Structures are given as C-alpha cells and as structure tokens.
Amino acid sequence: MEPEKPAQHVPIRELVRYYLRLGLVGFGGPVALVGQMERELVGERKWLTKEEMREGIAVCQSLPGPLAIQVGIWVSYIRGGFWGAWAGGWAFILPNFVIVTVLGALYVHYGGLSAVKAVFYGVSPAVIALILHSCYRLTKLGMKDWLEWVLAAAAFVITVAVQAEVALVFIGCGIIGVVYYGSLFRRRTGASTTTSFLAGVPLIAAGVAPGAMLGKLFTFFLKAGSLTFGSGLVIVPFLEKGLVQQTGWLNEREFLVAVAMGMISPGPVVITATFVGYLVAGFWGSVVATIGIFLPSFLLILIVAPILMRYRTNPNVQGFIKGAYAAAIGTILGAAVLLGRIAIGDWLTALVALVSLVVLFRWKVSNPLLVAAAAVIGLIAFPLLKPEWIFVK
C-alpha cells in the first residue's frame, strides 16, 4: 500500500479559517488540541502524513514554549510557508485572546469567584479525560518499538517525581534515539548533520526589563515562553513564583483564577498570560502579555522547521525525533497525573472524568459539547455539594 501523499501547499486563507475555528472550539489543553489536529489534519483533511505529524510533535515538544501553538505554527509553516506560519499561528491565538480578555474585564468589573469555581469543578475532570484520550491517539501515531516505550516510561516517572516537565528529559531521550536508531556510529558524516539540527534549538534571551509596567509584563512573559517546556502545566510554577512571590502583581487567589481561566477556555492553556496581563495592566497589559508568551514559539519554529525539512531523512535526525516523541508521550501522561490531583477531588469529579473517558472512546463526541456538558454539571452540582478543596493548594 502506497503512503498517502499530503497536500503540498494549503492556501493561507484555509489555514487561517481552520485555526480560527480550532482556537474557538478547541478545548482540553495542549494534548487534546494536538490530538484534534492529528485527527482532523491527518485523518480527515489529509494535509499531513502521520510521519509529518509525528515529526512536528517531537520537535515542538523538545523546544521551549507551549506545545499546541507550536504544532499549529509547524503545520502552517510546512503547508503555507513563512507567512502561513505567522497567519495560522496568530489565527489560532486570536479567538482565545478575545474570550479571555472579555472574561478578564468581567472579572475585574464584577468580581466574584463562584461561577469560575463552579465551571472549573465540572470542566477540569473532563479535561483530564480529553488529555488521556488524545494521548492514546498520539501513542498509536508514533510509538513503534520497545525502546520508545522504555523512554516514555522513564519520562513519565521523572515528570511525576519532580512535578514538572524537565527539558533535559527530551534532549536526553533524543540523544538515546540518535545512538540507537541513527548512523552516528556507522558513518561519521551523520554527526555534523545532527549537530546542525541540535544547534537550531536556541533559547531566546529575554533582554533587560524596562521600567514601565507594560515593558515588565512583556519581558516576564517573554522569559516564560522562552524558558519553559511542554504544556500549560509546566508554566504554572514558573508563573506563580514570578507573579505571586517575586513581583506581588497577583495574590494567590487571583493567580488560581487565572490558571482556571486558561484551563476552561478554548485554545492553548497558556492563554492564562492574557488574563494575568489584564488584571495587572488592563487591555494593553493583556496584549503585551499575549505577544510575549507566544512570540518565542514563532521564532523557534521558524528557525528549527527549515533545518528539519532539509535534513528530515537523515537517520540521526529521525532517531532524535523518535526519542523525543517517546519522551513527549511519557511527560504527557505524567502531566495528566499531576493535573488530575488538582482536577479530581471527590466522587463526582472522579465520575465525570470516568464517564467523559468512556464517552470519548465509545462515541465521537466533539470536545466543545463534552466541555459544555461538564460545565453544566459543575454549575448545578457546585452550589449543592459545596466542595471546599477547589482552588486550595
């Protein structure tokens, strides 16, 4: 059977249309969003092959910054070129930015935590189910032999043990992949290619923070987008330390509300930055925080993608991708465990998570419909059960 040939070029307007829709209705965090892209772009639209999707996930997971938006930029780049990457990426972000900015304005002007708590109570366990279901799909997409499963298990254990996604895990697994799958010890010509590829994974310097609040916000979130790896989970302790402990821009309750907004709104979880920006400095604060958190992703993908496209058939590059992809699967499962401790705290949330998982595996229910149903459950059950553990560390 011949492999399916994807579209060689997708018009920018089609990329923008698709990512505007995904940014509006894509719930469940980075893994669920990546799983939705895999289902729609590989299985339905045929824009990508499975191999291209697997390469994109592995490379993006190995770079600092939010996973889902990076995969979106990657897809937009390889199908729409340089300008397609910028257009598709910002189209992915725009709906979420508008929604969270409006929520920030409502929160500032009307206050109150009850509605946020109630929605979070119902939606967060459904998000765990979305993550697990998407991880299952991604496992089928790229896990092919025993070494990948060993690397995934090691990454899972490390993630749960240190309660964060460790950048060195991805690099280390990638290097093991080069040694096992590549040609590094069979022919010396491959070494320079691998070195060239790895050299395309720089960290962007954050620069010196200016005195104005907007400049400080931009610099802070530029650092967050440049120096944190993986999903929205790993950025939470970084943001808490900076926003609550160091700068005092937010108190603990405001920070937890911001995290909740990122989890229950569509699109990338790190849109939490938009909400924080609004709380600290109003509308323009939300703008500069959003640009700061996402700008490194655009720059890194546009640096790495051309290098990978040039050397994608090299066995050492393929070995690095296989190792990094296995690490991605392990850290995703580890992140689900860590998030589950926050999302599941009583019998009802455990039931919502279990039923959501059964529904996702048994029927093709859309993510927005599942999230909407879970939100209704939260709004009804929260005032009746009055769980005290919500937003308590």
N, C-alpha and C positions, 0 to 999 in steps of 0.2 A: 504494500500500500504506500503510495507516494505521500510525503508530508504535505499538509495544506499550505498553500502559498498565501501569505497575508497581503493586504493592500500595500503597495509600495509608497503611496502618498495619500494622505487624507486632507481635504481642504480645511483651512484654518477655521472657517465658519462652522464646519461639522465638529471639530474639536471643541470649539467654544460652546456650541449648543449642548454637546454631551456633558462637558464638565460643569456648565451652569446647572444642568439637571441633577448631576451627581452631588454637587455642592448643596443643592436644595433638599434632596430626599435621601441622601446617604447617611445612615445612622450606624452607630455601633463602634466607632473608633477606627484606628488605622487598619487593624487586621480585617475587620468587616468591610471597610471601604476597598482595601486591596482585593479581598475575596470577591466583592461585587464587580470590580474592574476585570478580574480574571474571568468571571462567569460571562460578563457581557461582551468584553472586547476580544476574548479568545473564542468562547463558545458560540456567541450569537452574531456579533458584527464581523468577526474574522479579521480584525485589524492587526492582530498579533498572533504569532505561533506560541505554543506552550513554552518553547525554548526561550523565545524573546522575553516572555513574561517572567520566567524563572530567572533569567539574567538580570532583568530590571529590579526584581525584588531583592536579589542577593546583593547587588551593587548598592542599592539605596539603603538597605539595612546596615551596610558596612560604613556608611557615611554619617556624619553628624546631621541632626535635623529630623523633622517629623516624617515618618515613613510614607504615609498615604499621599501627601502632596508631592513628595519626591518621585514616587512611582507615576503620579499623574504628569509631572513635568517630563519624566523619562519617556513615557508613551507619546506625549505631544511632540517631543523632540525627534524621536525616530520616525514618526509619521508626518510631522509637519515642519521639521527643521527648526532653526534658531527662533524665528518669530512665532512659530507654532507653539514652542515651549513656553514662551512668555504669555501668549494669549490663552492657551489652555490652562496654564498654572493659575493665573490670576482669575480666570473664569471659575475655576474650582473654588477659590477662596472667597470670591465676591458675595455669593448668597449668604454664606455663613457669617461674613463680616457684617452685613446689613442686619441679619437676625440678632446677632449678639450685641451689636451696638444699640439696637432698639431695646433689647432686654436690659442692657446696662442703664439706659435712660429711664426706663420704667422703674428699675430697682432704686436708682438714686432719688427719683422724684416721689415714689410712693412707698418705698421701703417694704419691710416685712419679709420673713423667711418661710412662712407656712406653705405657700404654693410651690416654692422651689423645693422644699423638703419633700412634699407630697409627690411631686413628679419624680424627683430623684429616687424616692423609695420604690416606686414601681418600675421605673425605666432601667435603673442600674443593674438589677439581676438579669434583665433581658439583654442588656449589653454584653454581659458575660457569656450568655448563650450565643450571641452573634459572633463573638470572638472565637469561641470553641468551634462553631460550625465552619467559620471561614478558615480556621487553622487546619481543619480536616481537609478542606478543599485544596489548600496550599500544599499540604502533605502529599496528596495524590498527584499534584502537579510536578513536584520536584524531587521527592525522596525515593532513591532507587536502589541503594545497597546498604550493607551493614555499617560501613564507616560513617555514612551520613546519619544513621540512627544513633550511633555512639556519640558523635559530635553534638547532635541535638539533645541527647540525654545529659551530657556534660554541661551544655549551655543552660538547660533547664535548672539543674541543681545549683549552678553558680548564681543564676538570676534570683532564685528563691532564697538562697543563703545570704546574699549580700543585699537583697531587696532593691535591686536596681539592675538596669541593663548595662553591662560592662563593655566598653568599646574594645578592649583588648581581646575579649572573647571572640568577636567577629574576625579580627585580624589574625588571631591565633588559629582559629578553625580554617581560615582561608589559607594560611601557610601550610597547615597539615594537608589541605586539599591539593596544594601545589606539589608537595612532596609525594603524595600517594597517586594522584591522578595525572600529574603533569610529566614533563620530559626533562625536568631540571637535572636529573642525574643520568639521563640517557644521551642528551646532547646539550652542549653548553650554549648554543645560540638562543635557547629559550630564556635564559636568565636575564638577558638585557631587556627582553620584552616584558617580563614580569616586573622588573624593576621600573620600567617606564610606566606600566599600568599603576603600580602602587604609588609611584611618585605623583600621580594625578589625584591623590586623596589628601589635599591640604586642608588645614583649618584656617579659617579667615580670622585675621586679627580684629579685635573689636574696636581698637583705637582708644583715644582719650575722651572721656565723657565731658561734654561741655557743661557750663554752669546752669543753663536753662533746664526746666523740668522736662520739656519735650526731648531735648538732647539726651538727658539722663535716661529717659524711658527707652529711646531708640537704642542707645548703647547697651543698656541692660538686656533688652530682648535680642539684640544682635548677638550678644555673647551666648544667650540661651539657645538660639538657633544654630550657633556655630560650634558649640562645645558639648551638646547633649545628644545622645544617640537614641534611635529607635522610635518608640511610640510616645503618646502623651503621658504615659506612666512615669517614665524616667525624668521628665522635665519637672514633675511636681515637687520633689525635694529641692531641686535647684531653685525653683521659683519661691518656695516657702522660705528658704534661707535668705534669699535676697530681698524679697518683698516684705516679709514679716520681721525677721530677726535683724537684718542689717540696715535696711533703709527705713523701716517702720511705715512704709506707704500704706500698708493694709494691716488690719488686725486679723487674728486667727479666723474669726467667723467670716469676715469678708473674703478671705482667701479661699475658704472651703466653699463658699457660694460660687466664687469664680471657677473653681475646679468643677463644681456641679454643672455650671453653665456649659463648660466645654464638653462634658460627658453627655448631657441630654440634648444638645443641639446637633443638627446635622453637620457633616463635613469634618475636617480634621479636629482632633481633640485639643490641639494646642491653640485653638481659637480662644482659649482661656486668656491669652495675651490681650485680645481685643477688649474683653470685659474689664481686665485689670487696667488697661490704658484709659478706659472711660472713667472708671472710679477715681483714678489718680488725677487725670487732666482733661476730662471731658472728651468731646468728639475728636479733637485733633490728637489727644492722647491715644485714643483707640486707633487712629490712622497710623501714627508713627510706631506704636507697639506692634501692629499687624505687619507693617513693612519690615520692621526689624526682625521679627521671629521667622519670617518666610524668605527674606532676601538671600540668606546663605544657601538655602536649598536650590534656588535657581542657579546661583553661581557655581556651586559644586557639581550639579548635574550637567551643566553646560561645559564644565571642564572635563569631567570624567566620561560623559557619554561619547564624545568623539574619539577618545582614546580606546574605549572598549569596542566601539564599532570598527576601529581599524584593526584591532588585534583579537577580535572575538573568537576566531577559530584556533588561536594558539592554545595548545594543551595546558600550559601553565596558567593562563588566564581562566580557562574553563575549570581547572582544578581549584583555583581560588574561589570562583563563583560557587562551585558545589559545596565547598567547606563553609563558606559564609552563609549560604542558603540554609544549610543544616543548622547553623548557629541561630539563624533567624527563627526557624521553627521552634527550637528549644526555648529561646527567650520569649517568644510569643506565648507559649504555654505557661512559662514562669510568670509573665505579666498577668495572665488570666488568673493565676492563683493569688497573686498579690492584690489585684483589683477585686477578686472575689471576697477577700477579707473585709473590704470596705463596703461592697455592694450587698452581701448576704449576711444578715444578722439575726434572722428569726425564721419561723416556719413558713411564713407567706412568701418572703423573698426567695427562700430555697425552692418553694413550689413554683413560683414564677419562672425562675431560672430553668428548672427541670421541664416544665411544660413548654416553655419557649424553645428549648433544645429539641424536644420531641416534634414540635410543630415544624421547625426548620428542616429536620431530617425527613419528616414524613410528607410534608406538603410544601409546595413552592409559594410560601407566603412572603410578600415584599417586606423589606426592612422597615419602611415608614409605617406600614399597617401594624406590624408587630410592636413597634415602639409606641404608636398611638394607643393600642390596646393596653400595653403595660402602664402608660401614663394615666389612663382612666382608672385602672386598678389602684394605682398609687393615690390618686385624688380621692377615691372612695374609701380606701382602707386606712389611710394615714390618720384622719381625724377619729376613726373608731378604735384603732389599735394603739395609737399614740406611742410609737416606738421611740425610746429615749436614746438609742445608740446612733441615730442618724447624725452625721456631722460631728461625731465625738471620736477623737483620735485614740 
